[in-house]
Amino acid sequence: MKIYTKILIGMAVGAIIGLTLGPKSSFLKHDSYEIEKGAKVSLLVDKDDPESKITIKASEALSLRAKQIIMKEVTDGNAKVQSLPTLAKVNFRFTKKMSLSDKDGAMAKALGVTRVGDKIEAWLVLEHRVLDSGEFLVLPVPVSSIGSLIIKWLSPIGALFMRLIKMVIVPLVFCSLVVGVAGLGDVRKLGRLGGRTLGLYMLTTAAAVTIGLLVAHIVQPGKFVAEKDRAALVASFESAAGDKVDNAANAPTMVENILNIIPDNPVASLSSGNMLQIIFFAFIFGIALTILDKKRSQQVITFMDTIQHAMILIIHMVMAVAPFGVAALIAEVVGQSGVSILSALFVYAMTVVLGLSILAVFVYGGLVRFLARLPFVEFLKAARPTQLIAFSTSSSSAALPITLECAEQNLGISKSVSSFVIPLGSTVNMDGTALYQGVAALFIAQVFQVDLTIGAELGIVFAATAASIGAAGVPGAGMITLAMVLTSAGIPTVGVALILGVDRLLDMFRTAVNVTGDLAVTAVMASAEGEKLSFLSPDADLGDKTRGFEGRTDREHVPVEPEGDAERED
């Protein structure tokens, strides 16, 4: 069975586990309250004594197991009597983080605990929010404790898979870029290739935002969100949304971003994984090797090339466990989203997916068909491995090694072009993220009934294009840049809370589109440099263990010894 078929099966299994056994599964009893870090909750030590009420701010995510629920009849704004939960008897542990945040000991004293690890039993005060329709919204919303435990068990498997992939990114990117830049030889060729690449990435990003705005105007997804769903989403994610807005407020300016490309200490950049600084230093180092005496530089280039090939083989080893890691990652995403959030934001999510599909088919399809002169369907088949990894990990950086492999092995692009264009694209090409921000900005404006002028929408195009360039290729980075886009357009940033529930899921789709764009632009650049591209057929992949994705690690293992070592005499 082919590796991408196994990954697809893993994705399907993960989705089923998330829907049926996740924290928000409708098949499991909802007997626990999950409190996000930074959220405030009110507790009663004695349910009959209002004076025993204490409000705490969660210093970490808390899971409050409900033992008993007290109901009360309440008349809503429509004169209807409803039976609503008002108190929930919960228990949890007094953790070390709670102790450290309780500097004066007031919380520990009020809760009756003396040391870390003590079990706390109290009554959680459930909040009743009155909506404009007269109905009540009860917060927080309970989830399944069994589902939370299952996802907690699966989470390390996904984290292990992500770490194994990320382990090779820095050495692979650095060595690949150095070899690629040195292989170009002519610095003028490097400047020409770099200028064309950045120009095309900018054009596709602007096109992506424009498509997002047009699709959002046509579908009008904000009109499909009910008031109760809007209030529930804002209440559930307002704490997390506040963190995103704070991060956006502390984001560096454009001038600072440009200066930050140049590393103060290249070794520190390599150790911290600062991709832009790594790319810059690799460019300069590669150029220096072309100027250096060939006898000296050849040794370094051969060394770097060997490391690059070793990193690629490590990736093929990691791909053996990819189906299990992908299943765990998908289960976590789907399980934490839940059917209720997915149904409330279904039209919005489908609007984003529709926009991404138009971008991929018409913009990337046009680039591949007319500029790279390749059949688009065959191109998509060649890009399938990196699309699946990008989709499951939501990280273009994590998919970077696979993207390089697809370009060189499946499309026949030279190492000098692929190793230059693709790492640059994984950092500056965030077309899917830019489109998503355009749809999200208009969606939030529609929900809050904010009328945007043509000038404001043009501002969104500019802001989203500028913000997406250099956005970190990691899960969730797009939400920080979205907060910056909303601020520039005068849209309430609290609206970020509306879409956080499906952000991780949509992040998967837009990341898959991002890496597709990286490959499309790379194919165009290779064609512009006069290269003749060719596809690696599935049969050729299976038959050649030195190329493609199938069987690369099945070759015979042989002992390796340093050259020139003399045998020791007894």
N, C-alpha and C positions, 0 to 999 in steps of 0.2 A: 504494500500500500504506500502511495506517495506521501511525502511529508506534509504537503499542504492539505491533503485529504484528511490526514490524522488531526491536523490543527482545526479544520472545519468541524470534525466530530467533537473535538474538545470544546469548541465554542458552543456547540449545540447542547452538550451535556452540562456545561457551566450555566447556560441560560435556564435550562430546566431545573437545575438545583436551586438557582437563585429565586425563581418564581414559586417553586413548591416548598422549599425548605429554608428560604431566607427570612430575615426578621419581620418583613412586612407581608409574608405569605398569608393568603386567605384560608389556607388549609391548617394552619397552626393557631393555637390559642394565644391571644395577645395579652400577656400577663406581666409586662415589664415596661418601664418608662426609661427611654434613653435620653439623657441630658447632655447636650453638646458642651464642649469646653467653652467657658466664657458666658454661658447662659445663666440666668438667675432663676432660682426656684424657692418657693416658700414652704416651710415645714412647720408642723405643730408637734411639739413633744407630747402634749396632752390634747386630744381632740376636743375635750370639753372646756379647755382653758384657752381663750383667745390670747391671753398674755404670754403664752408659751410659744408664740409664733416667732420663727427666725427665718430670715431671708439670706440665702447663701449664693455666692457666685462660684460656679463649678471651676475649679483650677485644672480639671482634667475631665474627660468624658466619663459620665457616671451611668451605671446601670442600676436602676431602682426596681427591685422585684416586688410586685404587688401581691399582698396576702389577703387583703379585704378591701372592698369598695363600698362606700356609703353613698346612697342615692338620695336625691331630693327633688321634689316636684317644684318646677319653676314655670311661671307664665311668661311666654315670649311676647314680642312686640305685636304679634297678630292675635293676641288673646287666647293662644293655645297653650294648654298645660303640657309640659314635657317633663319626663323623669330623667334627670341628668346626674352623672357622678360628680360629687363635690369634694370628697376626700378619699385618698387611697392609702392604706396602711402598707408601708414599704420598709425594706431593710437593705442595708449596704454596709461596706467596711469603711472605717476611718483610715484613709491612706496617708502615705508619707507626704505626698504633694499637698493634700488638704491640710496637714499639720504645718507644713512650711508656709502656706499662704495664710494660715491663722496665726499671725504674728503675736497678737496680744492674748491668745488663748480663749477669746470670748466665745467662738463657735464651739470649741470642744467642751467648754463649761456648760453652754446652753444645751448641747446634745447629750451631756452626761457621759463623756468618754474621757479616759485618763491616758491612753497610749495608742500609738499607731497599731492598727490591726483590730481594734475593738469593733464589735458589731453594733451598728446603730439601727434602732427601730423607731420610726416616726410616722407622722401622717402627712402625706404630700397634698398640698392645697391645689386643687385643680381650678384653673382659671376659666371663667365663662366670658367670652367676648361677644358683645351684641353687634350683629351685622346690620347694615342699612335695611335689609329685608325683614328684620325683626327676629330672625333666627339666632340661635346660640352656636358658638364654636367653642368646644371644650379642648383645652390645652394643658399639658402636652398630650400627644396621641400615643396610646400604648402600642407596643410591638411584641413579637414573640421572643421570649428568653431562650428557647431552644434554637430558634432560627439564628439569633445573635451568636450563640455558642458555636453553631455549625460554621458560620462564616468566619468566626474567630479561629477555628481550627484550620480552615482552608487558606486563610490569609497568608500564613508563612510560606505556603507552596508557591503562591503567586509572587511573593516578595523574593523568594529564592531564585525564581526564574528571571525576574527583572535584574537582580544583582549579578547573576551570571552573564547576562547580556551586557550590562553596563561595565562589567569588569574589563572588557576588551576595547571599549569605545575610544578612550584616550590614546593608548598606544597604536591602535589601528588607524585612527584619523591622523595622528601626527606623522607616523611613518608613511602612510599612503600619500599624504600631501607633499612631504619632502621628496619622495620618489617621483611623484607626478610633476611637481614644479621643476625638479632637476631634469626630468625627461623632456620637458618642453624646450629647454636649452635657451631659446631666444627670449629675453625679457620683454621685448616688444610684442611677441606673440602672447605672453602672459597678460600684458596690459590689455591687448585687444580682446582676448577671451574673457578676462574679468569684466571689462566694460560691457560687452554684449550680454554676459550672464546677468549682471546686476540690473541692466536695463530691461531685459525680458522678465526677470522676477518682479520688478516694480510694475510693469504693465499688467502681468497676470494678477497681481495682488489688487490693483485698482479695479480691474475687470471683475474680480471676485466680490468686492464690496458692492459694486454697482449692481451685480446680479442679485445679491442678497437683498438690497433695498427694493429692487423691482419686484421680486417674488413676494416680499413682505407686503408691498402695496397691493398686489393683486389678491393675495389670499386673505389678508387682514387677520392674522392669527390672534391678535389681542382681543378681538370681539368674541372669541369662543371660550374665554376663561370666566367661569361663574364667580360671583362675589365671594362665596364661601370658600371656593378653592384658592382664590387670590389671598384671602385673609389667612388661610391655613398655611400656604406656602411662605408668606412673609413672616408669620409667627415662628415657623419651624426653622427657617434658615437666616433670620435677621442677624443672629450672632455671627455666623460664618460670613455673611455678606459684609458685616462691619469690618471684619479682619481683612477682607479683600480690598475694601475701600481704603483702609489705613495703609495697606501695602502699596496701593496705587499712589497715595499721597506722598509716600516716601520714595517713589520711583525716581531715578536720576533723569536729568534733562537730556535733550538731544545732544548738546555739546558735551556733556559728561559721558554719554554713551559712546560718542566718537573717541574721546580721549581714553576711555576705559578699554578700547580695543587693543591699545599698546600696553603690554604687560610690564610692570615694574620688575617682576621676578618671574621669568619663564618657568622655572621649576615649580614655583608656587601655583602658577596657572595650570600646569600639568597635574599637580596633586589635587587641586580643587575642582578640576574638570571645567574650567572656564573656556567654553568652546571658541568664542570669538578671539580671545587672546591666543589660544592654541593655534588657530588657523593663521593668525597674523604672524606669529613667530615661525610657524612651519614655512610660510611663504618666504619670509626673509632668509631663513636658514637654507631653503632650497635654492634660492637665487644665489646665495653665497657659494654654494657647492658648484654651481655652473661657472663661477668665476675662478674658483680654486683650481690648482693644478690637478689634471685628470687622474694621475696616479694616486693622489691622496683622496680625492673626492669619491673615486670609484669604490674604494673600500667601505666608506660610510654608506653609500647608496646601496651596495650589495647587502650590508648589514641590516639597513632599514627595510629593504625588500624582503629579506628572510623573516624578519619580525612580522611584517604585514601578512605574509602567507601563513605563518604560525597562528596569528590571531584569527584568520579566516577559518582555519581548521578547528580552533577552539569553538568558534561559532557553530560549526557543523556538529560538534559534540553536544553543545547546549541544545541544538535543535532536536536532539533525540528525546529530551524531556519537555519540549515545547507544548505538546498536547495537554500535559498535566498542568503546567503553569498557566496556560491559556484558560483552561477550564476553571481554575481557581480564581483568576482575575475576573472573568466574565460573571461567575457566580456571585462574587462580592459586589460588582457594579449593579447587576440586576436585582440582587437581594436587597440592597440598601435603597434602591429606587422604589421598588414596589409598584403594584398595579394602579394604586390610587393616584400616585404622582404621574405615572405614565399616561393614564387616561385624562387627567386634568390638563396636561400639557401636550396631548397627542397632536393637535393641529399645529402647534408651534414647532414641535419636533419634526413633523412631516414637512413643514415649510423649509426648515434648515436642510433636511435630506434632499428635498426637491432642488433647492438652490445648488447644493453640492453636486448633484447629478448633472445639472445643466452645465456647471463649471467643468466637470470632468469630461463630459461627452463633447460639448461644443468648443470650449476653449482648448483643453488639452488634446482633444481629438483633432481639432484643426491644426494645432502645432505639429502633432505627430504625423498626420496625413499629408499636409501640404509643405511643411518645412523640413521635417525629418524624412519624408517620403517612405513611411512605413504603414502597413495596415494596422488600424487602431485595435481591432479585436486581438490580433496576435501580440500587439504591444501589451495589452491588458493581461494576457496569459503569462507573458514574460515577467510582468510586475506583480503577479499574484503572491509570491512568497512574502515580499516586503509589505504588501497591503495587509495581509493577514496578521503579521507581527505588529504592524503599526496600529491596526484596529484593536487588537487584544491588549496591547500595552498602553495605548494612548500617548505614546512618546515617539516623536520622530528621531530623537537622539538614540533611543533604544533600537529603533529599526535601521539606524544608519549602516551598521555592518552588512545587513541583509540587502539594503538598497545598493551599496557598492557592488556586492556580489551579483545582483540582478543585472546591473549595468554592464559589468565586464563579462560575465558568463552567459547570461540569457540574451543580451542584446549585442554583444560583441564590440562594445565601446572601449576605446583604449584607456589604459590606466592613467595616462597623463591628463586626459580630459575628465574622466569620471572622478578621480581623486581630487580634482580641483573644484568641479561644479557641484558635486553632491554634498560634501561637507559644508560648503558655503550655503547651499540651499537649505540644509537642515537647520541652519541658524537664521537666515534672512527670509526664506520663502515660507510664509505661513498663510497661503491663500485660503485654505479651509477655515482657519481661525478668523481671517479678515471678513470672509463672507458671513460666518456665524455672528460676528460682532455687528454687522450691518442688519441682519435679521433681528438679532436680540435688541438692538437699540430701538428699532421701529416697533417691535412687539411691546417693549416696556412703555414706550410713548403712547401706544394705543391703549394699553391697560389703564394707564393713569390719565388718559385723555389729554395728552400734551400735543398741541398742533405744531408741527415742524415746518418751517419755511424751506424753500428750495435752497437757500443759502446754508441753512442748518444741516440739510442732508448732504450738500456738497462738503460741508465741514466734517461730517461723519466719514465720508469717503477718504478725505485727506487724513483725518485723525486715525482711522482704522488702518490705513496703509502704512502710516508712519509708526504706529504702535506695534503692528505685527512684525515689523522688521527688527530682528534681534530678540524677539520674544523667546524665552527659554523653551527648548524642545522637550518639555516635561509635562506630565499631566496637570491640568488646572491653571497653567500660566496665562491662558487666554482670558480668564476671569479678571485678572489684575489689569490687563490692558483694556478690557471692556469697561471697567470702572472709569478709566481715563477718557474713553470715548464718550461715555454718558455725561461726564462732567463737561466736556467740551461742547456738547449739544444742549446742555441745560435740562437734561432728563434726570429725574430723581434716582440717585444711586442706590436707594433702598430697593429699587426694582431688581437688582442683582439677586436678591433673595427669591424672586419669582422663578428663576431659571436654574438655580443651583441644584435642584432635585434631579434634573436630567442632564446637567452639564457634563458629568463624567461619561454618560452614555453617548451624548452627541460628540464629545471629545474624541471618541473612538472613530466615528465617521469622518470627522474633519481631519484627523491625523492621517487616516488612510488616503484621503484626497491630497494632503500635503506631500506625502512621499511619491504619489503618482505624478504630481507636478514637478517634483525634483527630477524624476526619471525622464519626463517629457522634455523639460528644458535641457537636460544633459544630452538627450538624443538629438535635439536641434543643434546644440553647440558642436557635437561630434560631426554631424552632417555638414555644418558650416565650415569645419576644419578639413573637409574633404574625405572623411572616413566613410567606408562602406560597411554599413551595419548589417548584421545577420542574426537570425533567431536560432537559439539552441532548442532543437525539437525534443519532446519527452523521450523518444527512443534513443536519441544521441546522448541525452543526460544519463539514462539508465546504463548505456553501454560504455561510457567513458567515466571512470572513477576519478579522473583528474579535473573534470569540469562539472559545472552545474551543482545541484543540491543533493542529488541521490548518490549514495555510496561513497562520498568523499572520505569517510573515516574507515571504510572497509578494507583499505589497502594493507599490505603486510607491514608489520612493525619491525624495524631493524635497529640494532644498536648504533649509536652515534658517538664517535670519539673525536677529540680535537685533532686537527691536522698537524702533522710533524712530531707527534708524541713518539718518542723512542721507547722500545720495550725495556723494562728495567731488568738488569741482570741480577741473578741471585747471589 
